[in-house]
Amino acid sequence: MRRFLALLRANLLMLLRNRQALFWSLAFPLVFMFLLGVVFGDEGGGEASLGLADKDGSLLSQGLVRALNATGRLKVEQGDEAELMKRLKNGDVAAVVIIPAGFGEKLGVPGGPPPAPPVTVEVAYDPSSVFASQVATGTVAAVVEGFQKQLLRTPELVRTEFRNVQKESLSYRDFLIPGILAMALLTSGVIGIATTVVFFREQGILRRVQVTPLPVGVFMAARVVTQLVISLMQAVVLLGVGRLVFGVHVGRNLPVLLLMLIVGTLSFVFLGFFISSFTRTVEATSAVANVVTMPMMFLGGIFFPVDGAPSWIQPVVKLMPVKYLADGLRDVMIRGRGLAEVWTDMVFLSGVALVFALLSLRVFRWRE
């Protein structure tokens, strides 16, 4: 125990003295949080700008225009078709609705027989504006369907009622912050541990440690506890700033949240130890660690849900440890769930930590 505490003290002192590395380990996830939080706002793309070209000007086309203006999700801008299409290509509007000439005449008298063929209302959109175009096209489709039912005067047979099961209003930022925290633990755990250990090996520090009676397990344990300290600092900073600046939900189940952070950190730290066991240089280690962590960032549900990903990639998604950490953090923070509801995430992360810990103890190298 004395050797462990001495090594832990040395690691913590090195951490505190390397202020630049400590600063960026805390600042890097904060930059991500601010950029995404500001860009996507509270709703993740709640309102979309819509161009509207009414070539008909009839009473019926004006009724459709009023319906589009009344949604509350569209910022409608009427104008000439050519000018609106130019604005669409420039990214100033997310979609353009074109009501054709003869719209009212072809529809005829409300309640009368439907026209054959149906009247086409064209909707041009820019798929590169992912959130805004989805909001615009989905809202326009719903408005046109409702407008059509009013014209046909069909009786209401089925009504959809939406009920919010959350006691408090949640936003995209509430989804994002736990994911950013999981990303911070992933990068600092895997990349930070792997590159540090290989740097020690390159500088001959590990070789000098090897001639002491210090076992590999004690060396790893000291580095693990040091990384846990860093992870807790990242969590306090991210959640504190997220709560104060963006008003995100942190939840009240702090013991389970702390346990989830510890288990997630352990899984990434031992993965970093394993990578450092077979790489020889810091540059190679950094490259391998990035190859491992980058797919996790985009397939682990950090920035957006991955439940709707193609079926062929779902088995890969389910192997990503960061997905279970991000899901577990959201369950605890946003949904207020306890240990009984997130135990499967913790079991998976614990299994990952155990497997890579055993592999690291077996293949760890003191020398190049």
N, C-alpha and C positions, 0 to 999 in steps of 0.2 A: 504493500500500500504506500509506503514511503517513496518508493521509486516512481510509482504512478503519479502521486501528488507533485513530486519534483518535476517530472516531465510535463504534467499538465500546467504547472505554473510557468515553465519555460515557454510552452506553446502560447499561453494567454499573453505573456509579455511580448512575444514576437508579433502576435496579432495586434496588440495595442500600439506597438511601435511602428508597425507598417500602416500608417494612417491613410495613405493613398489607397491601398488595397481595401482597407476597411470602409473608407468613404464610398468607393465605387460599388462595393458589394451591397451597400444600402441604397445608393443613388440610382443604380441601373434599373432595378424593378420600379422605383418611384417614377423614373422618366417614362417607362412603359405605361404605368398607371395613369399619369397625367395626360399623355398623348391620346390614349384610347378613351379615357374618361371624358376628355374635352371634345374629341371628334364625334363620338357616338352619343354624347349627351345622356340625359336621363332615360330616354326611351329606346336608344339604339336605332334611331332613324324613324321617329314617330310620325313626322309630317313630311310630305313630299310636295315639291312644286310641280304643277301640272299646267301645260299649255293647252288651250282650247280654241279650236277654229270652228266656228259655227257658220257653215256655208249656206244654211237654209234660212234661219231667221224666223221660222214659223212659231206658232204658239207651242207646238209639241217640242220642238228643239229647245226653245227657251225653258220649257219645263224640265228637260234633261239637264240643262245648264244650272238651273236652280238646285236640282237634286245633287249635283256634283259639288256645288258651293256649300251645301248644308251638311256635308259629311263631318267636318271638323278635322279631317286627316289630310285634306288636300288644300294647297294654296293655289287657287285657280287663277290663271292669267290668260285672258282672251286676247286674240290678235289674228294676224294674217298667217295662213298656213306656212308659207315660205319662210317668213321671219321666225316663226315658232320652231320650225325644223332646224333652222340655223342655230337657234338657242339650244335646242336639244343636242346637236352635235358638239356644241361648245361646253356642254355640261351644266347649263344654267337652269334647265328644267329636267325632271326625271322621265317625263313622258308627254306625249302630245295626243290629244283626242281630236279626231276630225269627224264632225257631223256633216254628212254629204248633202248637197243640194237636192231638194225634193224629198227630204226626210219626212216632213209632216204630211205631204201629199200621198206618199206611198203607204204610210201607216193608216191613213184614212180616218174614219170616225172612231173615237175611243169606245171600246166595247164591241166593235164590229168584227167581221172576219179578219184573221191575220193575213198580212200580205204574202204573196208567193212570187219570187223567193223572198226570204227575210231581208230586211234593210241592214246593211253593214255599216257599223260605226268603227272606223279604223283607230287603233291605238298604237302609236309608234313609241318605242321606249329604248333606253340605253342600258344594256345588260351590265355594263361596267360599273354603274351606280347600283351596287347590289341591294342595299337596304331600301333606298329611295324608290328604285324601280319596282321592287316587290310590293311596297306599300301602295304605289300609284296604280299599278295594274290590278292588284287584288281589290282595291277600293272601287275602281272604275267598273270592274266586272260585277261586283255586288250591287252597285248603283244601277247599272243597266238591267240587271235581272229584276230588281225591285220595280224599276220604271216599266218594264215589260208586263209585270203582273198587274200593275195599276191600269195599264191600257186595256188588258184583256178582262179586267174585273173578275179575276178568278178568286174564289173564296179562300180564306186562310185555313189550310188543313193542318199544317205543322208549323209550330213556332219554336224558334231557338232562343233559349234563355241562358245568358252567361252569368256564372256565379264565381266570384273571386274567393278561393279557399284560404288565402293568406289574410291574416288580420291587418297587416300593414301593407302599404303600397310598395312594391319592389320594382327596381329598375335594372337596366343592363349593367350598370355599375355594380350592383349587388352581385350579379353573376360574375363580373369581371375580376373583382378584387381577390376573391379566393383563388381564382386561376392564376393571377399574377403572383400571389404568395407561393403557390405550388411551383410555379416556374422559377422563382427566386431560390427556393430550397433545392430544386433540381440542378440549376446551373452552379450554385455555390457548392453543393454537395459533390456532384460528379466532377465538374471541371476543376473546382478549387482543390479538392483532395488529390485528384489524380496528378495535376501539374505540380503541386507542392511536394508530394512524395517523390516524384521523378526528379525534381530539382534537388532535393536533399540527396538523392542517389548520385546525381551527376557531380555534385560538389563534394562528394565523399563523406557527407555527414552521416549517412546510414552505415557506412563501413566502420566509422569510428564508434557508432552506437552498438554495432554488432559485437565488438570485442568486450563490451560490458555484459554483466549477467542479465541484462534486460530481455525478457521474452518478447516475441512478436506480438502476442496478445496485449501486453501492457502498452507497447508502442501504439498499436491501433486504438486501444481504449482511450488513451490520452488525446489522440487526434479526433476521435469520435466526440468526446465531451467538448473539445474546443469548437468543433463544428456545430454542436448543439447550441452552444452559447451564441455563435453567429446567427443561427437560424432563429433563435428566440429574439435576438435584436432586430432581425429583418421583420419578423412578425409584428413586434411592438411598433416599429416605425410605419410599416405599411398599413396595418389596421388602424393605428392612431391617426395617420394623415388621411386615410380613406374615410374614417368616421368624421373628422373635423372638417375636411374640405368638401367631400362628396356626400356625406351623410349616409354612408353604407351601413348595413346591418352587421353587427359583430356577434350578436347572440349573447345569451346568458349562461350557456353551458360551458364555462371556461375550462373545467377539468378535462372534459372530453376533447375540447379543442386543443388543449396542451398535449394530451396523449396522442392525438392525430398528428400534430406537428412533430413530435418525437419519433413516432414510428415512420413517418414519411422521410424525415431526415436520415434515419438509420438506413433505410433502403437505398437512398442515393449515395450516402457516404461509402457504404461497402461496395456499391457498384463502382465508385471512383477508385477505391483500393484495388479492385479486381483489374480495372483498366491499367492502373499504374504497375501492375505485376508483370505485364508482358510488353510494355512500351519502353523504349530506351532513351528517348530525348524528350525535352519539354515540348518541342514543336510537334513531334509525332503524337505525343499524348494529347495535346490540345486539339489536333485534327481528329483523332479517334473519338475523343470526348464530345466534340461537336457533331460528329456523324451519329453518335448515339443519342444526344440530347435534342438535336434539331427536329427529327421526326416526332419525338415525344411532344414538343411544343405545339406542333400543328395537328397532331392526331390524338392528343391527350385531352381535348376539350378545355383548353386554357382560355382561348379567346372566343370560342363559339361552341355550341353543342355539336357533338359528333354522333348522336343517335341516328341521325338521318343520313349518315355516310353510306356509300354503296355497300351492298352485302358482302362483296368479295374482299373488302378491306376490314370488315368488322372483326374477324379473328385477330388481326394485327392490332387493332385498337384495344381489344380486350387484354392484350399482353402489356400495355403501357402502364407502368406503375404510377406515373403522374396523373393518369385519368382517375385512378382510385383515390389518390390524395385530393385532387380537385373536387371530385364528387363528394368525398367525405367532408371536406371543409365547407362546401356549400350546404350539405345536409345539416351540419351543426350550426353554422352561422345564420343561414337564411331561413331554414325550415325548423330550427330549434330542436332537432332530433338528438337523442341520447345514444349511449353506447349500444343499446339493444338494436338500434336501427342501422348503425354504421359498422357493426362488428365484421361484416364480410369484407369491407374495404380495409379494415385494420389487419385482418387475417392475411389477406393477399399481400399487403405491404410488409407484414412481419415475415411472411414466407420468402419474399424477395430479399429482405435483409439477411435472413438466416442462410439462404443458399449462397449469396455472394460473400458473406462473412466466412463461411466454411471454405469456399473456393480460394478466397484471398489468403487465409491462414495456410493453405496447402501450397500455393504457388508463389507466395510473396518472396521477393528477392532483395537482399540487402545490398548486393553489388551488381554492377552492370554485367 
